[in-house]
Amino acid sequence: MILPSKMIPLTKSLFMNGEQCTKLLWYAQRKELPEITLSDRHKFTQGRDFEKYVKKLFPDGVDLSELKNEDNIKDTQKLTGKKKTIFEAGFQSQDLFVKNDILEPVNGGWNLYEIKASTEVKPEHIPDLAFQKYVCEKVGLKIKKCFVLFLNKEYTKNGEINPQELVSKEEVTDEVNNVANLEEHSKKYLAVFQNKTAPNVSIGKHCNKPHECSLKPMCWAYLP
């Protein structure tokens, strides 16, 4: 196990901020983003509700989501040694840190699952999983397959919610393995952390993809 450094680590959420815009990343790692909207809060609540049903598909899973990062990493190491399914498994390799939604032991390694409260696999889900796999393998895990778990848009509730029918699963291992430049991007984003001022980034399509950026009102303020 590689011990954490004293530097603020690059997490998967910060990595995805960097994939969208390094200016967004700079503000995010300083916790200086605008307060999230009521609509976004509602989406996060829906996501947490969906996670509860997903976890029922892994009844033997151990949930580490309530632990602080240091304790999470220690307990994750113990549970991986026992080949246990883990929710929110934490791994840190120097300045890189991830928490996996679900890590499942299989013959010869582990399967990695990302939970998304969407009705399909989206392009941005792939680099998210790729960064997780990258960090997991840096600490010695062998990731065999990667999956996205998402809402089955054909599901109709009739009485109690059936998690087996509610949740759709799609393997994305090949797509994840085709993501390149993870090391290069990680180093680039960690370097952004050291800047005393935000990067100068022109506005463009990235302001709205994969999500509308919370900095848009500031970056677009000069427009009539």
ABEGO torsion letter per residue (X at the ends): XBBBBABBBBBAAAAAAAAABAAAAAAAAAGABBBBBAAAAAAAAAAAAAAAAAAAABAABBBAAABBAAAAAAAAAAAAAAGBBBBGBBBBBEABBBBBABBBBBBGEBBBBBBBBBABBBAAAAAAAAAAAAAAAAAGBBBABBBBBBBBAABBBBEBBBAAAABBBBBAAAAAAABBGAAAAAAAAAAAAABABBBBBBBEAAAAOABBBAAAAAAAAABX
